[in-house]
Amino acid sequence: MIKIRKISKKDDLSSINNKNYDLFIYGEDIDERTSFVLNEVKIRPQINIKYNNIKYDLIIDKSSFKLNNAFNYFKNKELKSILIDTTSLDFPDLLYTLDAINKSSKEIEITLIYVEPEQYKKQKSMFEEDEEFILSDNKNSFSALPLFAISNQTNINIKSTLISFLGFENFRLGQVLEADDGANYSRLVALFSVPAYQAGWENKSLKKHTQYFKQLKTQLTLYPGNNPYEVEKVLSKIYKGCEKMVVVSLGTKPSAIGIITFLINNVRNNSLKKQLGAMYDYPIKTKNRSSGIGEIYIYELHSTTE
């Protein structure tokens, strides 16, 4: 199990360096805020982690591990406290990292850093009066995440509930629905982050996604975008009424943290009667996609052997 214990905001990262972490994990340095974290954190040793979705490997400090064996990296080390920068890690990177830590059968304190942007890069839209956020450089198809996928051999006559946490790139939800064409999903639960990073951003997100809500029976739900604990509670409530549920993380990084802890804690209970899974599309993030340093959040988790 991974439990979310505490959520706090910081003015800076100076206090982080005063704690005794055994390891600092980070991802790709792509913008001002990821550079800020990597420059500010002095904890050693530091290792880079990246999920390879072609070979289904987790690359940890330049060494490749199959997903089922990645826990050995952490199991074979003396680790009691780990610091992770989620700002620079993609959803699958963080999912498989926390899953491997949890499967190492150790009691480990995990501290997550997340830095909001002050602003995202924008350009004028050709089709709308407002501006488009430029967050990724390509469009890929969605596919099930290994270890976190629904089995096609169970409940074949029952369609899944699609749970989508929405951001600003509305085309990503469109790709999910267009690829499915009504074959696998009975309904959509679309979740919007409130409060947004800036006032009014949630309205922009809603406006961009409205066109897709006619394709599938849709339920709109609000959730606190900076609180992964509340995200867990929302997912748990929805899951109680679902036999099959597929989660898509397109929203905030704090919501991704809540999705990840929920998946890790519940996918292991998949059975013939009840299934939980997740999908992802592996977008290539645009360099310098954001500017400025916004709010700094610290999420304290505990990986337990229970």
HUDAUR-V711468 format. One record per residue. N is the residue number from 1. D_FIRST is the distance of its C-alpha to the first C-alpha in Angstrom with 2 decimals. Layout:
BEGIN
N;D_FIRST, N;D_FIRST
END
This chain:
BEGIN
1;0.00, 2;3.76, 3;6.38, 4;9.99, 5;12.25, 6;15.68, 7;17.95, 8;21.41, 9;24.47, 10;26.58, 11;30.23, 12;29.72, 13;27.49, 14;29.62, 15;27.23, 16;24.52, 17;26.92, 18;27.35, 19;23.84, 20;23.00, 21;20.58, 22;20.49, 23;20.28, 24;21.03, 25;20.01, 26;22.20, 27;23.59, 28;27.03, 29;29.55, 30;31.28, 31;32.46, 32;33.43, 33;30.08, 34;28.29, 35;31.30, 36;31.02, 37;27.49, 38;28.41, 39;31.62, 40;30.23, 41;27.28, 42;28.80, 43;25.75, 44;26.32, 45;25.49, 46;24.80, 47;23.63, 48;23.90, 49;21.48, 50;22.64, 51;21.72, 52;24.87, 53;24.98, 54;28.18, 55;27.08, 56;23.35, 57;22.74, 58;20.62, 59;23.25, 60;22.00, 61;24.90, 62;27.42, 63;25.97, 64;24.78, 65;21.76, 66;21.15, 67;17.80, 68;16.91, 69;17.95, 70;16.86, 71;14.17, 72;17.32, 73;18.45, 74;15.73, 75;15.69, 76;19.43, 77;19.58, 78;19.47, 79;16.85, 80;15.57, 81;15.83, 82;15.93, 83;17.86, 84;17.66, 85;20.40, 86;19.19, 87;22.85, 88;23.92, 89;21.09, 90;21.37, 91;18.66, 92;18.19, 93;18.37, 94;15.47, 95;13.40, 96;14.07, 97;13.85, 98;10.31, 99;9.44, 100;11.64, 101;10.33, 102;6.76, 103;8.95, 104;11.26, 105;9.92, 106;10.63, 107;9.96, 108;10.86, 109;12.08, 110;12.38, 111;15.36, 112;16.31, 113;20.01, 114;21.55, 115;25.34, 116;27.08, 117;30.45, 118;33.66, 119;34.96, 120;34.36, 121;37.19, 122;39.36, 123;42.35, 124;44.76, 125;43.93, 126;46.68, 127;45.92, 128;44.98, 129;46.48, 130;43.33, 131;41.59, 132;38.89, 133;35.99, 134;35.99, 135;32.38, 136;32.49, 137;35.31, 138;34.75, 139;33.70, 140;31.64, 141;30.69, 142;27.20, 143;25.42, 144;22.20, 145;19.42, 146;18.96, 147;15.76, 148;15.32, 149;18.65, 150;20.17, 151;22.32, 152;25.99, 153;26.78, 154;25.09, 155;26.63, 156;29.26, 157;31.32, 158;28.66, 159;28.18, 160;24.95, 161;24.33, 162;24.18, 163;22.06, 164;23.45, 165;22.77, 166;26.25, 167;27.80, 168;31.41, 169;31.94, 170;32.88, 171;33.96, 172;30.39, 173;29.83, 174;33.33, 175;32.45, 176;29.67, 177;32.08, 178;35.10, 179;33.47, 180;32.31, 181;35.65, 182;34.32, 183;33.29, 184;29.54, 185;28.76, 186;30.01, 187;29.15, 188;27.74, 189;25.65, 190;26.60, 191;24.78, 192;26.73, 193;25.67, 194;27.51, 195;28.39, 196;29.09, 197;29.67, 198;33.31, 199;35.01, 200;36.02, 201;33.71, 202;31.90, 203;35.34, 204;35.93, 205;32.72, 206;33.67, 207;37.20, 208;36.25, 209;34.04, 210;36.30, 211;38.26, 212;35.39, 213;34.68, 214;37.73, 215;36.42, 216;33.74, 217;33.26, 218;31.34, 219;29.51, 220;29.31, 221;26.52, 222;26.19, 223;23.04, 224;22.73, 225;22.51, 226;21.44, 227;18.55, 228;15.18, 229;13.93, 230;16.89, 231;16.28, 232;12.99, 233;15.20, 234;17.96, 235;16.07, 236;14.68, 237;18.31, 238;19.79, 239;17.55, 240;18.67, 241;22.13, 242;21.60, 243;21.87, 244;21.40, 245;19.99, 246;20.25, 247;19.03, 248;21.20, 249;20.50, 250;23.99, 251;23.67, 252;22.64, 253;20.21, 254;18.37, 255;18.04, 256;16.75, 257;13.91, 258;13.00, 259;13.58, 260;11.41, 261;8.18, 262;9.39, 263;10.25, 264;7.26, 265;5.41, 266;8.95, 267;11.13, 268;10.14, 269;11.86, 270;15.00, 271;18.14, 272;21.89, 273;21.94, 274;19.07, 275;18.16, 276;16.17, 277;17.06, 278;18.10, 279;21.31, 280;22.77, 281;26.34, 282;26.19, 283;28.83, 284;30.61, 285;30.39, 286;33.80, 287;34.77, 288;35.37, 289;33.82, 290;33.45, 291;35.41, 292;34.99, 293;32.19, 294;30.74, 295;28.15, 296;25.63, 297;22.10, 298;19.53, 299;15.84, 300;13.93, 301;10.15, 302;8.13, 303;5.87, 304;5.40, 305;6.67, 306;6.41
END
